[in-house]
Amino acid sequence: MSLQGLFLFVAVISLGNIVLAQDTIKVGITHWGDVRSHLVPMQKNDLPNDCQGGSGNCVGGIPEIAAYIKDTEGNFHKDANTKLRFATGNLVSGETGYLSVPDFGRRPGHTDYADSGWKTFGKFLKSIEYWNETTEYYSPTFMSLGIKEFESGPLPLSLYLAEANTTTIVSNMKGSYQGLANLIKSSVVQNLPNNRQIGIVGFVNPLANDLADASPLSFADPAEEIASLIKNDATLRGLKTIIAVGSGNYNMAKSIIDKCDNVKLVIYGGGTKDLTNNYPAKEGKGWIATAGLTNGVATRLGALTLTLSVDSELVNVTGQLRELSITLPQGT
């Protein structure tokens, strides 16, 4: 090959690399939360009664959620460059009452949680057996926590998270508890295809301070804590896109968008805001997504498609809410 030909060859290859680098990438996100230990579908309009006979008003239940996550990733996100799962919290319930976790499976005569339902539900997050098949589609890539997870205190929660072995993120937690020290992160940097990077932060609704048994832990204002975290963390500060995930309400999510540099998307659970006709909602420099609740329990999951530019900036978000009907998608 002549020198001129070699230069032309290198130029074409370089040009090709430049074109590839300038392409956007698509990130498919499936998000859910507020399961509150429901193993089986519940009556949509009369929760938390069990459904009988496959009624059309039946929604939710862990196996059904796993089936819809699988279907969402296989169909809605089939063209995505990569796929992530976000759980917004309140997956287990520590309150006293129907399907509560604390006494589920506790050994007779013992007051510890060694064999409690907290560990059982943690195992569900790794994998569940569904129609004689083992599936990991209920396992989130990232999750935050809700008030329900703290209703029995930090000890059973630590057992739950140790079994779950997933990446749990809470950025507004104050204080410490030995069993949780290595189980909860304040932030994560996630590598994506084509050298993209995004940050993930998490939050718990500060109402947990009064409505749960979180002591010696407490929870500060999410927007203020996340803003401070980003300001003081050089890695986060340099990212173009940060996603916040947690449990709260729409105004809390909007405050995070408004006050926190480079937070471009907030995914939250635990609220009653209905985004059916406005999902995801555009707010200021970013977007807000929530599946919403019916009688305190999620009856839908969210399917988002993120478009990221060459410098990892979030330029667009589209999505669809999916009803968690007992009528499962074909092939799941």
DRENNU-144099 format. One record per residue (C-alpha): residue number from 0; x, y, z. Coordinates in nm, 2 decimals, m for minus. Each point is the difference from the previous one (the first is absolute). Example, Ala and Ser with C-alpha at 12.3 -4.5 7.8 and 13.67 -1.06 7.14 Angstrom:
<lumlums>
0;1.23;m0.45;0.78
1;0.14;0.34;m0.07
</lumlums>
This chain:
<lumlums>
0;0.00;0.00;0.00
1;0.13;0.35;m0.09
2;0.05;0.26;0.26
3;m0.29;0.20;m0.14
4;m0.22;m0.31;0.01
5;0.10;m0.07;0.36
6;m0.09;0.36;0.10
7;m0.34;m0.04;m0.17
8;m0.06;m0.33;0.17
9;0.08;0.15;0.34
10;m0.22;0.30;m0.07
11;m0.30;m0.23;m0.09
12;0.05;m0.21;0.31
13;0.04;0.31;0.22
14;m0.31;0.16;m0.16
15;m0.19;m0.32;0.07
16;0.10;0.02;0.36
17;m0.11;0.36;0.03
18;m0.34;m0.09;m0.15
19;m0.05;m0.28;0.24
20;0.10;0.22;0.30
21;m0.25;0.26;m0.10
22;m0.29;m0.25;m0.01
23;m0.25;0.01;0.29
24;m0.07;m0.31;0.20
25;m0.33;m0.13;0.14
26;m0.03;m0.12;0.36
27;m0.31;m0.20;0.09
28;m0.11;0.04;0.36
29;m0.27;m0.21;0.17
30;m0.11;0.14;0.34
31;m0.23;m0.13;0.27
32;m0.06;0.03;0.38
33;m0.26;m0.01;0.28
34;m0.05;m0.38;m0.02
35;m0.03;m0.01;0.38
36;0.07;m0.38;0.02
37;m0.29;m0.10;m0.22
38;0.08;m0.35;m0.13
39;m0.33;m0.04;m0.18
40;m0.22;0.23;m0.21
41;m0.24;0.23;0.19
42;m0.35;0.14;m0.07
43;0.07;0.33;m0.17
44;m0.30;0.18;0.15
45;0.00;m0.18;0.34
46;0.36;m0.05;0.11
47;0.14;m0.19;0.17
48;m0.24;m0.29;m0.06
49;0.13;m0.30;m0.20
50;m0.14;m0.04;m0.35
51;m0.19;m0.31;m0.09
52;m0.07;m0.16;m0.33
53;0.21;0.23;m0.22
54;m0.22;0.31;0.03
55;0.07;0.28;m0.24
56;0.03;0.23;0.30
57;0.31;m0.19;0.13
58;0.33;0.18;0.00
59;0.36;m0.05;0.12
60;0.16;m0.28;0.19
61;0.37;m0.07;m0.02
62;m0.02;m0.27;m0.27
63;m0.22;0.22;m0.22
64;0.24;0.29;0.04
65;0.29;m0.22;m0.10
66;m0.19;m0.11;m0.31
67;m0.07;0.36;m0.10
68;0.36;0.10;0.05
69;0.11;m0.28;m0.22
70;m0.26;0.10;m0.27
71;0.10;0.37;0.02
72;0.37;m0.07;m0.05
73;m0.07;m0.25;m0.28
74;m0.25;0.22;m0.19
75;m0.01;0.36;0.11
76;0.38;0.02;0.04
77;0.11;m0.24;m0.27
78;0.19;0.27;m0.20
79;0.17;0.15;0.31
80;0.38;0.00;0.01
81;m0.02;m0.10;0.37
82;m0.27;m0.07;0.26
83;m0.03;0.10;0.36
84;m0.25;m0.07;0.28
85;m0.09;0.24;0.27
86;m0.20;m0.09;0.32
87;m0.13;0.31;0.18
88;m0.05;m0.16;0.34
89;m0.28;m0.14;0.22
90;0.06;m0.34;m0.15
91;m0.05;m0.16;0.35
92;m0.22;0.11;0.28
93;0.10;0.01;0.37
94;m0.34;0.11;0.13
95;m0.22;m0.22;0.21
96;m0.28;m0.16;m0.19
97;m0.08;m0.17;m0.33
98;0.31;m0.16;m0.17
99;0.23;0.19;0.23
100;0.36;m0.12;0.01
101;0.12;m0.01;0.36
102;m0.17;m0.32;0.13
103;0.00;m0.17;m0.34
104;0.20;m0.33;0.06
105;0.15;0.10;0.34
106;0.10;m0.30;0.19
107;m0.24;m0.09;0.29
108;0.13;0.11;0.33
109;0.26;0.23;m0.14
110;0.00;0.38;m0.02
111;0.27;0.04;m0.26
112;m0.04;0.04;m0.37
113;0.24;m0.29;m0.10
114;m0.27;m0.18;m0.20
115;m0.24;0.29;m0.06
116;m0.18;0.11;m0.31
117;0.25;0.29;m0.04
118;0.26;m0.25;m0.12
119;m0.26;m0.18;m0.21
120;m0.11;0.31;m0.18
121;0.37;0.09;m0.05
122;0.05;m0.33;m0.17
123;m0.29;0.08;m0.23
124;0.19;0.30;m0.13
125;0.28;m0.22;m0.12
126;m0.22;m0.26;m0.16
127;m0.35;m0.15;0.03
128;m0.14;m0.32;m0.12
129;m0.29;0.07;m0.24
130;m0.20;m0.28;m0.16
131;0.29;m0.25;0.08
132;0.25;0.23;m0.16
133;0.25;0.22;0.18
134;0.00;0.36;m0.11
135;0.21;0.30;0.09
136;m0.23;0.25;m0.16
137;m0.12;0.13;0.34
138;0.36;0.10;0.08
139;0.07;0.38;m0.03
140;0.32;0.14;m0.12
141;m0.04;0.28;0.25
142;m0.25;0.06;0.27
143;m0.07;0.25;0.28
144;m0.21;m0.05;0.30
145;m0.34;0.12;0.13
146;m0.17;0.05;0.34
147;m0.12;m0.36;0.01
148;0.35;m0.14;0.00
149;0.08;0.18;0.32
150;m0.32;m0.08;0.20
151;0.17;m0.28;0.20
152;0.33;0.18;0.04
153;0.35;m0.04;m0.16
154;0.07;m0.36;0.12
155;m0.25;m0.19;m0.22
156;0.07;0.24;m0.28
157;0.37;m0.09;0.01
158;m0.09;m0.37;m0.03
159;m0.23;0.08;m0.30
160;0.27;0.20;m0.18
161;0.27;m0.25;0.07
162;m0.21;m0.28;m0.17
163;m0.11;0.23;m0.28
164;0.36;0.07;m0.10
165;m0.10;0.29;m0.23
166;0.12;0.36;m0.02
167;m0.19;0.20;0.25
168;0.04;0.38;0.00
169;m0.11;0.26;0.25
170;0.15;0.34;0.00
171;m0.19;0.18;0.27
172;0.05;m0.24;0.29
173;0.16;0.13;0.32
174;0.16;m0.21;0.27
175;0.13;m0.36;m0.02
176;m0.10;m0.35;0.08
177;0.27;m0.27;0.00
178;m0.20;m0.25;m0.20
179;m0.07;0.25;m0.28
180;0.35;0.15;m0.03
181;0.10;m0.20;m0.30
182;m0.35;m0.05;m0.15
183;m0.11;0.35;m0.09
184;0.19;0.24;m0.23
185;m0.05;0.38;m0.02
186;0.06;0.00;m0.38
187;0.12;m0.21;m0.29
188;0.16;0.07;m0.33
189;m0.13;m0.23;m0.27
190;0.19;m0.07;m0.32
191;m0.20;m0.04;m0.32
192;0.08;m0.11;m0.35
193;0.22;0.23;m0.22
194;0.18;0.15;0.30
195;m0.30;0.17;0.14
196;m0.04;0.05;0.38
197;m0.29;0.11;0.22
198;m0.03;0.05;0.37
199;m0.27;m0.16;0.22
200;m0.11;0.15;0.34
201;m0.28;m0.11;0.23
202;m0.23;0.13;0.26
203;m0.25;m0.10;0.27
204;m0.30;0.21;0.09
205;0.08;0.19;0.32
206;m0.34;m0.09;0.13
207;0.17;m0.33;0.10
208;0.14;0.20;0.30
209;m0.35;0.01;0.15
210;m0.18;m0.29;m0.17
211;0.26;m0.27;0.03
212;0.25;m0.14;0.26
213;0.32;0.10;m0.17
214;0.20;0.11;0.31
215;0.29;0.05;0.03
216;m0.03;0.10;m0.37
217;m0.18;0.31;m0.12
218;m0.08;0.16;m0.34
219;0.07;0.36;m0.11
220;m0.16;0.20;m0.28
221;0.09;m0.20;m0.32
222;0.06;0.31;m0.22
223;0.23;0.16;0.24
224;0.20;m0.31;0.07
225;0.03;m0.11;m0.36
226;0.10;0.36;m0.10
227;0.27;0.00;0.27
228;0.12;m0.35;m0.11
229;0.04;0.10;m0.36
230;0.18;0.33;0.10
231;0.25;m0.18;0.21
232;0.06;m0.30;m0.22
233;0.23;0.08;m0.30
234;m0.11;m0.31;m0.19
235;m0.37;0.07;0.03
236;0.06;0.37;m0.07
237;0.16;m0.09;m0.33
238;m0.29;m0.21;m0.13
239;m0.25;0.14;m0.25
240;m0.28;m0.23;0.12
241;m0.10;m0.12;0.35
242;m0.31;m0.20;0.07
243;m0.17;0.02;0.35
244;m0.20;m0.30;0.11
245;m0.21;m0.03;0.32
246;m0.32;0.03;0.18
247;m0.18;0.33;0.05
248;m0.25;0.21;m0.19
249;m0.01;0.22;m0.31
250;0.09;0.33;0.17
251;0.31;m0.17;0.16
252;0.10;m0.13;m0.35
253;m0.04;0.35;m0.15
254;0.21;0.15;0.28
255;0.28;m0.24;m0.08
256;m0.02;0.09;m0.37
257;0.01;0.37;0.09
258;0.27;0.00;0.26
259;0.24;m0.27;m0.10
260;0.26;0.06;m0.27
261;m0.02;m0.25;m0.29
262;m0.28;m0.20;0.15
263;m0.20;m0.05;m0.32
264;m0.24;m0.28;0.10
265;m0.18;m0.08;0.32
266;m0.17;m0.34;0.03
267;m0.21;m0.03;0.32
268;m0.26;m0.21;0.17
269;m0.22;0.03;0.30
270;m0.21;0.29;m0.14
271;m0.35;0.02;m0.14
272;0.06;0.23;m0.30
273;m0.15;m0.14;m0.31
274;0.22;0.05;m0.31
275;m0.22;m0.20;m0.23
276;m0.02;0.28;m0.25
277;0.33;0.16;0.07
278;0.26;m0.28;0.04
279;0.28;0.09;0.05
280;m0.07;0.36;0.11
281;0.23;0.27;m0.13
282;0.11;0.23;0.28
283;0.26;0.27;m0.05
284;0.33;m0.15;m0.12
285;m0.12;m0.36;0.06
286;m0.27;m0.26;0.02
287;m0.20;m0.17;0.28
288;m0.14;m0.35;m0.02
289;m0.22;m0.19;0.25
290;m0.24;m0.30;m0.04
291;m0.24;0.14;0.26
292;m0.20;m0.19;0.26
293;m0.35;m0.15;0.03
294;m0.11;m0.03;0.37
295;0.37;0.01;0.10
296;0.13;m0.27;m0.23
297;0.15;0.03;m0.35
298;m0.22;m0.14;m0.27
299;0.24;0.10;m0.29
300;0.36;0.01;m0.09
301;0.18;0.25;m0.21
302;0.19;m0.05;m0.33
303;0.24;0.29;m0.09
304;0.23;0.05;m0.30
305;0.28;0.24;0.06
306;0.20;0.16;m0.28
307;0.36;0.10;0.09
308;0.23;0.21;m0.21
309;0.37;m0.06;m0.07
310;0.09;0.18;0.33
311;m0.25;m0.20;0.20
312;m0.25;0.28;0.02
313;m0.37;m0.10;0.03
314;m0.17;0.16;m0.30
315;m0.34;m0.17;0.00
316;m0.21;m0.24;0.20
317;m0.31;m0.19;m0.12
318;m0.20;m0.26;0.17
319;m0.32;m0.20;0.07
320;m0.17;m0.12;0.31
321;m0.10;m0.37;0.00
322;m0.29;m0.14;0.20
323;0.10;m0.29;0.22
324;m0.31;m0.21;m0.10
325;m0.02;m0.36;0.10
326;m0.04;m0.07;m0.38
327;0.36;m0.06;m0.06
328;0.17;0.08;m0.33
329;0.03;m0.30;m0.24
330;0.32;m0.19;0.02
331;0.09;0.10;0.36
</lumlums>
